Amino acid sequence: MESKPARSLSVDELRGVIDALRNSDKVLNAENKVTPRQTISEYCAIADLTDVVIMFAATGARISEVLGLRWSDVDFDAKTVTISGKVNRMPGGGMNPRELHQNEVRR
């Protein structure tokens, strides 16, 4: 099966996704015995997922790169984020941070 190339979301589509993450009243999983009435927006707020999605959209970074960000990677004065590390998930070994090589660092 041939895969289709990825396409970028339009500004309106991205706004719709972010709005749904923040305001959706759809129940995430009614069969969940612990939180049967938890909505998508409640779950996203608790897990800070909206911020992660915005970071993906704003930077084009991969999930391992966003999860590897540290406060030292953020320059509030210059309004930049430097992707200088990433986190790899190792089955049975948890999350392992790794510094990027100089030629891999992105701003």
All heavy atoms as an XYZ file, in Angstrom:
824
protein
N       0.845     -1.182      0.000
C       0.000      0.000      0.000
C       0.885      1.237      0.000
O       1.775      1.388      0.824
C      -0.905     -0.043      1.228
C      -1.812      1.109      1.353
S      -2.821      0.872      2.838
C      -4.076      2.018      2.500
N       0.641      2.109     -0.925
C       1.429      3.332     -1.040
C       0.916      4.379     -0.052
O      -0.279      4.611      0.060
C       1.320      3.872     -2.466
C       2.262      5.002     -2.741
C       2.208      5.432     -4.196
O       2.003      4.573     -5.067
O       2.347      6.638     -4.452
N       1.844      4.987      0.683
C       1.425      6.001      1.656
C       1.304      7.358      0.969
O       1.990      7.659      0.009
C       2.415      6.091      2.815
O       3.673      6.498      2.343
N       0.392      8.155      1.505
C       0.187      9.497      0.982
C       1.138     10.451      1.691
O       1.425     10.286      2.877
C      -1.256      9.947      1.230
C      -2.288      9.139      0.497
C      -3.673      9.656      0.812
C      -4.735      8.826      0.115
N      -6.076      9.282      0.466
N       1.626     11.453      0.996
C       2.481     12.434      1.667
C       1.690     13.219      2.716
O       0.488     13.454      2.544
C       2.958     13.355      0.535
C       2.006     13.127     -0.594
C       1.429     11.751     -0.416
N       2.361     13.577      3.791
C       1.709     14.361      4.847
C       1.394     15.754      4.320
O       2.105     16.290      3.479
C       2.625     14.452      6.053
N       0.337     16.329      4.817
C       0.002     17.699      4.443
C      -0.118     18.528      5.707
O      -0.451     18.026      6.778
C      -1.283     17.772      3.633
C      -2.545     17.544      4.414
C      -3.782     17.901      3.576
N      -4.996     17.793      4.346
C      -5.462     18.735      5.154
N      -4.813     19.873      5.293
N      -6.582     18.562      5.834
N       0.154     19.780      5.574
C       0.036     20.698      6.706
C      -1.417     21.063      6.922
O      -2.215     21.092      5.985
C       0.823     21.982      6.423
O       2.172     21.706      6.224
N      -1.744     21.337      8.179
C      -3.078     21.840      8.478
C      -3.161     23.309      8.080
O      -2.181     24.040      8.186
C      -3.367     21.733      9.979
C      -3.440     20.342     10.583
C      -3.638     20.444     12.092
C      -4.552     19.531      9.957
N      -4.328     23.716      7.656
C      -4.541     25.141      7.412
C      -4.648     25.833      8.766
O      -4.833     25.184      9.798
C      -5.819     25.359      6.603
O      -6.950     25.073      7.414
N      -4.570     27.140      8.766
C      -4.704     27.902     10.009
C      -6.058     27.616     10.649
O      -6.155     27.391     11.866
C      -4.517     29.414      9.743
C      -4.854     30.225     10.979
C      -3.096     29.701      9.281
N      -7.121     27.583      9.846
C      -8.455     27.318     10.382
C      -8.559     25.901     10.950
O      -9.200     25.692     11.986
C      -9.524     27.533      9.312
C      -9.750     29.004      9.002
O      -9.425     29.848      9.859
O     -10.260     29.300      7.902
N      -7.946     24.925     10.279
C      -7.965     23.554     10.795
C      -7.224     23.468     12.124
O      -7.694     22.821     13.064
C      -7.340     22.590      9.785
C      -8.186     22.353      8.555
C      -7.460     21.587      7.486
O      -6.237     21.770      7.301
O      -8.131     20.778      6.802
N      -6.078     24.123     12.212
C      -5.309     24.111     13.457
C      -6.088     24.787     14.579
O      -6.142     24.282     15.701
C      -3.954     24.791     13.261
C      -3.050     24.821     14.489
C      -2.785     23.413     15.017
C      -1.748     25.526     14.166
N      -6.725     25.907     14.272
C      -7.571     26.574     15.276
C      -8.686     25.647     15.749
O      -9.026     25.609     16.926
C      -8.168     27.861     14.707
C      -7.185     28.987     14.644
C      -7.866     30.275     14.193
N      -6.890     31.341     14.091
C      -6.787     32.178     13.080
N      -7.635     32.110     12.068
N      -5.860     33.111     13.067
N      -9.260     24.887     14.829
C     -10.314     23.943     15.177
C      -9.816     22.838     16.097
O     -10.494     22.461     17.056
N      -8.627     22.325     15.817
C      -8.038     21.282     16.668
C      -7.793     21.831     18.069
O      -8.159     21.211     19.077
C      -6.730     20.736     16.053
C      -5.973     19.877     17.050
C      -7.015     19.954     14.779
N      -7.177     22.995     18.155
C      -6.873     23.590     19.460
C      -8.158     23.913     20.218
O      -8.266     23.651     21.425
C      -5.977     24.830     19.294
C      -4.592     24.391     18.784
C      -5.839     25.600     20.610
C      -3.711     25.518     18.319
N      -9.161     24.428     19.509
C     -10.441     24.711     20.147
C     -11.075     23.427     20.686
O     -11.603     23.401     21.801
C     -11.391     25.384     19.151
C     -12.727     25.718     19.785
O     -12.746     26.489     20.762
O     -13.747     25.183     19.303
N     -11.001     22.348     19.916
C     -11.567     21.075     20.371
C     -10.814     20.552     21.596
O     -11.433     20.042     22.535
C     -11.513     20.050     19.247
N      -9.493     20.690     21.612
C      -8.715     20.235     22.772
C      -9.082     21.028     24.016
O      -9.086     20.494     25.127
C      -7.222     20.368     22.493
C      -6.653     19.450     21.408
C      -5.180     19.774     21.171
C      -6.831     17.994     21.752
N      -9.361     22.302     23.843
C      -9.676     23.169     24.991
C     -11.137     23.110     25.414
O     -11.444     23.313     26.593
C      -9.319     24.615     24.651
C      -7.843     24.867     24.604
C      -7.561     26.329     24.341
N      -6.123     26.584     24.414
C      -5.515     27.557     23.763
N      -6.208     28.388     23.014
N      -4.218     27.716     23.876
N     -12.061     22.860     24.484
C     -13.483     23.050     24.788
C     -14.396     21.864     24.519
O     -15.602     21.974     24.741
C     -14.010     24.255     23.996
C     -13.231     25.505     24.300
O     -13.081     25.871     25.450
N     -12.720     26.160     23.267
N     -13.869     20.748     24.049
C     -14.728     19.624     23.703
C     -15.445     19.066     24.929
O     -14.838     18.821     25.967
C     -13.900     18.508     23.063
O     -14.721     17.379     22.824
N     -16.755     18.851     24.783
C     -17.504     18.240     25.878
C     -17.781     16.762     25.592
O     -18.552     16.111     26.291
C     -18.803     18.998     26.145
C     -19.713     19.066     24.939
O     -19.349     18.522     23.876
O     -20.797     19.651     25.050
N     -17.118     16.224     24.568
C     -17.252     14.811     24.232
C     -16.551     13.976     25.307
O     -15.423     14.261     25.697
C     -16.645     14.531     22.862
C     -16.784     13.095     22.435
C     -16.248     12.869     21.040
C     -16.394     11.407     20.680
N     -15.825     11.109     19.378
N     -17.216     12.936     25.783
C     -16.634     12.055     26.804
C     -15.539     11.219     26.156
O     -15.718     10.647     25.078
C     -17.722     11.157     27.438
C     -17.107     10.118     28.352
C     -18.728     12.017     28.187
N     -14.399     11.182     26.818
C     -13.226     10.486     26.279
C     -13.454      8.982     26.224
O     -13.235      8.347     25.202
C     -12.009     10.821     27.142
C     -10.675     10.283     26.686
C     -10.284     10.876     25.344
C      -9.600     10.591     27.719
N     -13.866      8.387     27.349
C     -14.060      6.945     27.399
C     -15.090      6.628     28.480
O     -14.749      6.501     29.653
C     -12.737      6.234     27.694
C     -12.860      4.723     27.729
O     -13.939      4.177     27.557
N     -11.759      4.044     27.956
N     -16.319      6.453     28.074
C     -17.415      6.229     29.033
C     -17.258      4.909     29.778
O     -17.821      4.729     30.850
C     -18.758      6.260     28.307
N     -16.479      3.978     29.235
C     -16.285      2.675     29.882
C     -15.176      2.703     30.933
O     -14.990      1.736     31.658
C     -16.005      1.619     28.827
C     -17.194      1.410     27.897
C     -16.903      0.422     26.795
O     -15.944     -0.370     26.920
O     -17.646      0.437     25.804
N     -14.454      3.814     31.028
C     -13.392      3.937     32.036
C     -14.035      3.998     33.414
O     -14.825      4.886     33.705
C     -12.562      5.190     31.754
C     -11.381      5.337     32.677
O     -11.443      4.992     33.857
N     -10.305      5.852     32.138
N     -13.675      3.054     34.276
C     -14.311      2.974     35.594
C     -13.839      4.075     36.540
O     -14.528      4.435     37.476
C     -14.040      1.604     36.202
C     -14.773      0.480     35.491
C     -14.473     -0.857     36.129
C     -15.308     -1.958     35.570
N     -14.991     -2.436     34.290
N     -12.650      4.636     36.304
C     -12.102      5.665     37.189
C     -12.656      7.043     36.824
O     -13.064      7.815     37.697
C     -10.556      5.663     37.137
C      -9.993      6.775     38.003
C     -10.007      4.309     37.570
N     -12.663      7.362     35.547
C     -13.137      8.680     35.097
C     -14.128      8.523     33.940
O     -13.855      8.949     32.824
C     -11.950      9.565     34.658
O     -11.226      8.861     33.629
C     -11.036      9.893     35.809
N     -15.306      7.934     34.189
C     -16.235      7.640     33.092
C     -16.845      8.871     32.435
O     -17.325      8.788     31.311
C     -17.322      6.796     33.766
C     -17.279      7.201     35.202
C     -15.829      7.522     35.481
N     -16.837     10.020     33.101
C     -17.456     11.215     32.534
C     -16.420     12.275     32.119
O     -16.786     13.399     31.802
C     -18.454     11.810     33.523
C     -19.689     10.926     33.696
C     -20.750     11.534     34.572
N     -20.545     11.390     35.996
C     -20.608     10.278     36.690
N     -20.845      9.150     36.074
N     -20.436     10.258     37.995
N     -15.156     11.912     32.122
C     -14.120     12.889     31.786
C     -14.179     13.229     30.298
O     -14.198     12.353     29.444
C     -12.740     12.342     32.133
C     -11.630     13.353     31.953
C     -10.286     12.780     32.389
O      -9.922     11.689     31.993
N      -9.578     13.540     33.194
N     -14.206     14.529     30.007
C     -14.273     14.963     28.612
C     -12.860     15.079     28.022
O     -11.866     15.089     28.749
C     -14.969     16.326     28.490
O     -14.159     17.312     29.134
C     -16.360     16.304     29.075
N     -12.831     15.188     26.712
C     -11.550     15.351     26.031
C     -10.844     16.606     26.532
O      -9.650     16.579     26.826
C     -11.747     15.402     24.498
C     -12.199     14.025     24.001
C     -10.484     15.870     23.794
C     -12.595     13.984     22.546
N     -11.579     17.711     26.669
C     -10.942     18.957     27.112
C     -10.440     18.848     28.550
O      -9.376     19.379     28.879
C     -11.881     20.146     26.961
O     -13.035     19.971     27.735
N     -11.164     18.141     29.421
C     -10.688     17.952     30.799
C      -9.407     17.135     30.822
O      -8.449     17.471     31.526
C     -11.764     17.253     31.642
C     -12.966     18.116     31.924
C     -14.132     17.346     32.515
O     -14.196     16.097     32.366
O     -14.993     18.002     33.116
N      -9.382     16.064     30.036
C      -8.184     15.221     29.969
C      -6.985     16.012     29.444
O      -5.893     15.953     30.007
C      -8.432     13.999     29.089
C      -7.222     13.115     28.958
C      -6.899     12.209     29.955
C      -6.392     13.201     27.843
C      -5.773     11.399     29.848
C      -5.270     12.403     27.732
C      -4.969     11.503     28.736
O      -3.855     10.717     28.633
N      -7.192     16.766     28.378
C      -6.103     17.552     27.786
C      -5.590     18.611     28.759
O      -4.392     18.868     28.822
C      -6.566     18.196     26.483
S      -6.795     16.999     25.154
N      -6.494     19.212     29.527
C      -6.077     20.225     30.508
C      -5.239     19.593     31.613
O      -4.193     20.132     32.004
C      -7.299     20.924     31.098
N      -5.672     18.449     32.121
C      -4.943     17.769     33.193
C      -3.557     17.334     32.718
O      -2.572     17.449     33.441
C      -5.748     16.557     33.704
C      -7.002     17.040     34.434
C      -4.908     15.665     34.608
C      -8.031     15.953     34.681
N      -3.471     16.833     31.488
C      -2.214     16.303     30.958
C      -1.385     17.341     30.195
O      -0.334     16.998     29.642
C      -2.515     15.120     30.031
N      -1.829     18.599     30.151
C      -1.130     19.656     29.406
C      -0.910     19.297     27.934
O       0.081     19.696     27.331
C       0.216     19.997     30.061
C       0.054     20.696     31.385
O      -0.931     21.438     31.549
O       0.906     20.508     32.269
N      -1.829     18.558     27.349
C      -1.656     18.132     25.961
C      -1.851     19.260     24.966
O      -1.235     19.255     23.897
C      -2.617     16.986     25.631
C      -2.304     15.664     26.329
C      -3.318     14.612     25.922
C      -0.899     15.197     26.007
N      -2.684     20.225     25.295
C      -2.896     21.340     24.376
C      -1.582     22.074     24.135
O      -1.254     22.431     22.997
C      -3.969     22.300     24.919
O      -5.151     21.551     25.183
C      -4.280     23.392     23.927
N      -0.800     22.274     25.190
C       0.492     22.947     25.049
C       1.438     22.164     24.139
O       2.156     22.742     23.324
C       1.146     23.150     26.419
C       0.327     24.047     27.326
O      -0.438     24.881     26.802
O       0.441     23.900     28.554
N       1.428     20.845     24.263
C       2.297     20.007     23.431
C       1.884     20.100     21.964
O       2.732     20.246     21.081
C       2.281     18.541     23.924
C       3.052     17.635     22.976
C       2.858     18.440     25.330
N       0.581     20.061     21.702
C       0.091     20.168     20.322
C       0.473     21.523     19.729
O       0.919     21.606     18.578
C      -1.439     19.939     20.256
C      -1.991     20.286     18.881
C      -1.766     18.503     20.622
N       0.320     22.589     20.499
C       0.703     23.921     20.016
C       2.200     23.962     19.721
O       2.633     24.526     18.708
C       0.293     25.006     21.026
C      -1.239     25.128     21.049
C       0.935     26.349     20.690
C      -1.787     25.980     22.168
N       3.005     23.339     20.573
C       4.458     23.313     20.348
C       4.802     22.552     19.072
O       5.656     22.971     18.306
C       5.149     22.683     21.561
C       6.606     22.919     21.583
S       6.895     24.690     21.799
C       8.598     24.665     22.150
N       4.118     21.420     18.828
C       4.318     20.682     17.570
C       4.018     21.585     16.377
O       4.801     21.680     15.435
C       3.380     19.470     17.466
C       3.729     18.304     18.322
C       2.733     17.607     18.961
C       5.026     17.887     18.490
C       3.021     16.513     19.746
C       5.333     16.799     19.275
C       4.329     16.103     19.911
N       2.867     22.233     16.425
C       2.427     23.057     15.301
C       3.326     24.263     15.083
O       3.614     24.645     13.952
C       0.983     23.519     15.523
N       3.788     24.862     16.167
C       4.607     26.079     16.057
C       6.026     25.802     15.605
O       6.645     26.646     14.964
C       4.625     26.808     17.402
N       6.541     24.619     15.930
C       7.957     24.349     15.648
C       8.201     23.316     14.565
O       9.276     23.274     13.977
C       8.678     23.851     16.919
O       8.100     22.594     17.307
C       8.583     24.855     18.043
N       7.242     22.439     14.338
C       7.471     21.333     13.409
C       8.353     20.253     14.019
O       8.815     19.355     13.330
N       8.583     20.336     15.323
C       9.447     19.376     16.005
C       8.757     18.020     16.117
O       7.535     17.922     16.100
C       9.808     19.890     17.399
N       9.568     16.992     16.241
C       9.062     15.641     16.465
C       8.696     15.485     17.941
O       9.166     16.229     18.790
C      10.132     14.624     16.099
C      10.519     14.658     14.642
C      11.725     13.733     14.414
N      12.077     13.685     13.018
C      12.962     14.491     12.434
N      13.595     15.401     13.157
N      13.232     14.387     11.157
N       7.883     14.458     18.249
C       7.466     14.249     19.633
C       8.666     14.058     20.555
O       8.704     14.593     21.658
C       6.466     13.066     19.761
C       5.896     13.025     21.174
C       7.104     11.744     19.367
C       4.699     12.118     21.333
N       9.675     13.319     20.113
C      10.855     13.089     20.957
C      11.592     14.398     21.230
O      12.162     14.579     22.309
C      11.800     12.083     20.302
O      12.278     12.567     19.063
N      11.554     15.321     20.278
C      12.224     16.618     20.459
C      11.436     17.527     21.401
O      12.019     18.197     22.245
C      12.422     17.290     19.096
C      13.358     16.513     18.185
C      13.369     17.009     16.756
O      12.381     17.636     16.315
O      14.373     16.752     16.069
N      10.109     17.552     21.256
C       9.290     18.378     22.153
C       9.415     17.865     23.586
O       9.577     18.645     24.526
C       7.816     18.409     21.704
C       6.927     19.048     22.760
C       7.678     19.164     20.381
N       9.372     16.551     23.754
C       9.487     15.980     25.098
C      10.889     16.171     25.687
O      11.065     16.123     26.897
C       9.121     14.495     25.082
C       7.666     14.197     24.724
C       7.436     12.695     24.643
C       6.709     14.838     25.709
N      11.871     16.406     24.832
C      13.241     16.613     25.297
C      13.590     18.064     25.600
O      14.710     18.363     26.008
N      12.628     18.984     25.412
C      12.909     20.399     25.681
C      13.150     20.650     27.168
O      12.525     20.028     28.025
C      11.749     21.274     25.210
C      11.616     21.451     23.706
C      10.333     22.187     23.370
C      12.816     22.161     23.135
N      14.069     21.567     27.438
C      14.344     22.015     28.808
C      14.183     23.528     28.823
O      14.220     24.189     27.784
C      15.779     21.642     29.194
C      16.010     20.135     29.207
C      17.475     19.864     29.245
N      18.060     20.475     28.057
C      18.969     19.907     27.285
N      19.428     18.735     27.585
N      19.446     20.516     26.235
N      14.016     24.091     30.023
C      13.871     25.545     30.125
C      15.083     26.252     29.533
O      14.956     27.341     28.974
C      13.644     25.965     31.573
C      12.244     25.661     32.020
C      11.868     24.757     32.960
C      11.040     26.251     31.523
N      10.503     24.738     33.074
C       9.966     25.655     32.209
C      10.756     27.212     30.564
C       8.645     25.991     31.972
C       9.435     27.549     30.334
C       8.399     26.957     31.028
N      16.252     25.648     29.633
C      17.465     26.280     29.082
C      17.428     26.359     27.557
O      18.208     27.095     26.954
C      18.714     25.523     29.543
O      18.669     24.168     29.120
N      16.516     25.618     26.908
C      16.368     25.669     25.451
C      15.501     26.841     24.990
O      15.405     27.116     23.806
C      15.731     24.374     24.927
C      16.613     23.161     25.143
O      17.845     23.307     25.109
O      16.064     22.062     25.344
N      14.859     27.516     25.935
C      13.939     28.610     25.612
C      14.614     29.947     25.895
O      15.119     30.177     26.988
C      12.639     28.505     26.434
C      11.689     29.637     26.093
C      11.976     27.153     26.226
N      14.646     30.801     24.872
C      15.179     32.156     25.031
C      14.003     33.118     24.894
O      13.539     33.411     23.790
C      16.241     32.431     23.966
C      16.900     33.790     24.118
O      16.282     34.709     24.719
O      18.031     33.955     23.623
N      13.500     33.576     26.031
C      12.314     34.439     26.019
C      12.603     35.801     25.407
O      11.736     36.398     24.779
C      11.752     34.602     27.433
C      11.112     33.346     27.955
C      11.778     32.520     28.840
C       9.836     32.982     27.542
C      11.184     31.361     29.315
C       9.235     31.834     28.007
C       9.910     31.013     28.897
N      13.832     36.311     25.565
C      14.174     37.608     24.988
C      14.204     37.544     23.467
O      13.666     38.417     22.789
C      15.537     38.087     25.522
C      15.498     38.374     27.012
O      14.423     38.792     27.510
O      16.523     38.165     27.686
N      14.834     36.511     22.923
C      14.930     36.364     21.467
C      13.689     35.686     20.875
O      13.544     35.609     19.661
C      16.172     35.551     21.103
N      12.811     35.175     21.757
C      11.597     34.472     21.336
C      11.926     33.284     20.440
O      11.340     33.093     19.373
C      10.619     35.424     20.659
C      10.146     36.529     21.581
C       9.183     37.462     20.900
C       8.788     38.565     21.870
N       7.939     39.556     21.282
N      12.902     32.467     20.913
C      13.310     31.285     20.161
C      13.341     30.065     21.074
O      13.452     30.187     22.296
C      14.714     31.450     19.542
O      15.668     31.644     20.590
C      14.765     32.603     18.561
N      13.240     28.920     20.453
C      13.407     27.638     21.133
C      14.471     26.877     20.361
O      14.416     26.800     19.127
C      12.089     26.829     21.147
C      12.304     25.439     21.710
C      11.020     27.562     21.920
N      15.441     26.340     21.064
C      16.490     25.546     20.437
C      16.237     24.077     20.739
O      16.121     23.688     21.900
C      17.875     25.954     20.964
O      18.082     27.338     20.679
C      18.975     25.142     20.307
N      16.130     23.279     19.690
C      15.966     21.836     19.856
C      17.375     21.264     19.988
O      18.101     21.133     19.010
C      15.242     21.206     18.640
C      13.922     21.899     18.346
C      15.083     19.706     18.829
C      12.849     21.722     19.372
N      17.770     20.965     21.226
C      19.144     20.501     21.460
C      19.199     19.107     22.068
O      20.268     18.607     22.377
C      19.879     21.484     22.382
O      19.257     21.516     23.647
N      18.044     18.489     22.243
C      18.007     17.147     22.804
C      16.712     16.473     22.426
O      15.842     17.069     21.791
N      16.621     15.232     22.791
C      15.377     14.501     22.557
C      15.265     13.387     23.582
O      16.216     13.103     24.321
C      15.288     13.968     21.134
C      16.305     12.905     20.765
C      16.105     12.527     19.311
C      16.944     11.329     18.917
N      16.653     10.905     17.544
N      14.108     12.791     23.643
C      13.851     11.699     24.568
C      13.456     10.483     23.743
O      12.591     10.570     22.878
C      12.723     12.065     25.556
C      12.351     10.882     26.415
C      13.127     13.246     26.417
N      14.114      9.375     24.007
C      13.761      8.122     23.349
C      13.105      7.194     24.359
O      13.564      7.106     25.494
C      15.005      7.436     22.777
C      15.612      8.211     21.648
O      14.906      8.775     20.826
N      16.923      8.265     21.593
N      12.052      6.532     23.937
C      11.405      5.552     24.811
C      11.984      4.184     24.500
O      11.968      3.734     23.363
C       9.893      5.538     24.566
C       9.182      4.565     25.471
C       7.670      4.576     25.200
N       7.011      3.603     26.001
C       6.923      2.304     25.698
N       7.468      1.847     24.598
N       6.293      1.470     26.500
N      12.503      3.565     25.529
C      13.078      2.232     25.384
C      12.114      1.230     26.018
O      11.843      1.327     27.215
C      14.438      2.155     26.073
C      15.423      3.222     25.593
S      15.743      3.162     23.829
C      16.753      1.719     23.740
N      11.581      0.280     25.251
C      10.655     -0.697     25.837
C      11.291     -1.369     27.059
O      12.396     -1.899     26.989
C      10.432     -1.699     24.703
C      10.707     -0.910     23.455
C      11.801      0.052     23.829
N      10.596     -1.267     28.171
C      11.090     -1.849     29.414
C      12.157     -1.017     30.095
O      12.598     -1.341     31.192
N      12.586      0.070     29.451
C      13.657      0.894     30.014
C      13.265      2.327     30.294
O      14.089      3.127     30.719
N      12.005      2.674     30.030
C      11.550      4.031     30.310
C      12.006      5.036     29.268
O      12.367      4.691     28.142
N      12.005      6.294     29.687
C      12.369      7.404     28.801
C      13.837      7.765     29.022
O      14.260      7.954     30.157
C      11.481      8.618     29.088
C       9.994      8.323     29.005
S       9.475      7.825     27.377
C       9.098      9.391     26.664
N      14.568      7.862     27.933
C      15.995      8.161     28.016
C      16.325      9.444     27.265
O      16.207      9.487     26.041
C      16.814      7.002     27.433
C      16.619      5.722     28.205
O      16.724      5.719     29.422
N      16.322      4.639     27.505
N      16.737     10.501     27.996
C      17.111     11.751     27.311
C      18.444     11.595     26.589
O      19.307     10.824     26.999
C      17.219     12.764     28.455
C      17.438     11.947     29.678
C      16.835     10.599     29.436
N      18.592     12.326     25.485
C      19.840     12.290     24.727
C      20.106     13.668     24.151
O      19.209     14.305     23.605
C      19.720     11.262     23.594
C      20.913     11.258     22.639
C      20.812     10.184     21.591
N      20.142     10.523     20.367
C      20.641     11.295     19.405
N      21.810     11.878     19.527
N      19.957     11.506     18.308
N      21.327     14.143     24.299
C      21.748     15.396     23.664
C      21.908     15.154     22.170
O      22.364     14.095     21.750
C      23.094     15.861     24.237
C      23.057     16.261     25.686
C      22.351     17.582     25.914
O      22.468     18.474     25.070
O      21.667     17.684     26.941
N      21.538     16.135     21.371
C      21.748     16.038     19.930
C      23.186     16.424     19.599
O      23.807     17.214     20.311
C      20.780     16.957     19.187
C      19.296     16.609     19.305
C      18.464     17.630     18.541
C      19.010     15.214     18.797
N      23.702     15.857     18.526
C      25.016     16.275     18.031
C      24.896     17.680     17.459
O      23.816     18.108     17.060
C      25.518     15.306     16.956
C      25.715     13.917     17.466
N      26.721     13.579     18.325
C      25.001     12.793     17.256
C      26.633     12.299     18.619
N      25.590     11.784     17.981
N      25.999     18.401     17.407
C      25.985     19.799     16.968
C      25.304     19.989     15.617
O      24.562     20.934     15.409
C      27.421     20.352     16.917
C      27.486     21.853     16.728
C      26.798     22.635     17.835
O      26.819     22.242     19.001
N      26.175     23.746     17.486
N      25.508     19.050     14.692
C      24.895     19.194     13.355
C      23.396     18.879     13.357
O      22.710     19.116     12.382
C      25.613     18.314     12.337
C      25.527     16.839     12.643
O      25.299     16.459     13.791
N      25.729     16.009     11.638
N      22.859     18.331     14.477
C      21.437     18.023     14.588
C      20.637     19.130     15.274
O      19.414     19.146     15.197
C      21.231     16.747     15.396
C      21.809     15.495     14.781
C      21.629     14.302     15.687
O      22.228     14.273     16.781
O      20.864     13.392     15.302
N      21.317     20.040     15.975
C      20.641     21.087     16.753
C      19.880     22.005     15.807
O      20.401     22.426     14.774
C      21.647     21.870     17.613
C      20.986     23.065     18.279
C      22.276     20.964     18.655
N      18.603     22.289     16.164
C      17.760     23.166     15.342
C      17.245     24.305     16.174
O      16.989     24.171     17.351
C      16.568     22.384     14.772
C      16.967     21.313     13.817
C      15.798     20.689     13.135
N      14.892     20.024     14.053
C      13.586     20.059     13.917
N      13.015     20.701     12.953
N      12.796     19.421     14.776
N      17.064     25.450     15.564
C      16.522     26.613     16.225
C      15.248     27.055     15.575
O      14.998     26.931     14.438
C      17.529     27.748     16.142
C      17.320     28.738     17.233
C      18.459     29.626     17.341
N      19.061     29.225     18.602
C      19.953     29.915     19.230
N      20.425     30.992     18.695
N      20.422     29.552     20.369
